[in-house]
Amino acid sequence: MELTEPLQFDHADRKDIYEYVESNGSVPPEEVCESLRMEPRPFGHHVAILKRNGTLEERDGKLRVAYEDPVEEEFTANDIEFTIRQARQEDLTGLVGAIRQAIGGKTYVDAETVADVVDSEGVLLRHNELESRIFFVACVEDEVVGWVHLKHPEIAKLSHTGELTVGVLDQYRDLGIGSHLLERGLEWAAKQDFEKIYNSVPSTNEEGIEFLEEHGWEIEAIREDHYKLEGEYSDEVMMAKKL
């Protein structure tokens, strides 16, 4: 299932099952059945249909939204091996920690917000009537060391656009990890028929602005004194890239 596909259900119970799983990230079938107070037999029937039409999948005994980019890319730089792949629900804690550690001085407000939302909801992949989001991560062994996040609004007038954040832990910078993550995220967005991707950062995040400009992003607008960071005002630099 593509995240840009509109959600359609031909039975109210199937819609309820999907929404429960989507809002919880990864759930044992028996928990869903019990929570929705459904009889086991019709519940199993509805789940089978949701699996068959590619809306849900079951992995390790748990139901989850059936979207997967199976490609895992392996790279080596300065004798450090790292893998870039789609984030899994099991990566949530490590991913949130990596985002918070990477933004450090809190000069990347959008990424800070993403970390707070994901941590609060306890769900990585979202696909509902309001929004869709997906993450790709860079991992050294089993540690998440970087991420790229894309968010797609489920609004017809904005369906051609997406928002992106990207970052890498300080100790793993200058290895090309950020560039590989950005490329992976933009490739995915292009396959989803996005036409334009946005990213906004405070003007104090000079390194982030330079990184995006080096990869073909352009400054579309500046909102003066939009942020107040540690008592000091900072402009918002609104950047975009056409696909």
Secondary structure, 3 states (H helix, E strand, C coil): CCCCCCCCCCCHHHHHHHHHHHHHCCECHHHHHHHCCCCHHHHHHHHHHHHHCCCEEEECCEEEECCCCCCCEEEEECCEEEEEEECCHHHHHHHHHHHHHHHCCCCCHHHHHHHHHHHHHCCCCEECCCEEEEEEEEEECCEEEEEEEEEEECCHHHCCEEEEEEEECHHHCCCCHHHHHHHHHHHHHHHCCCCEEEEEEECCCHHHHHHHHHCCCEEEEEEEEEEEECCEEEEEEEEEEEC
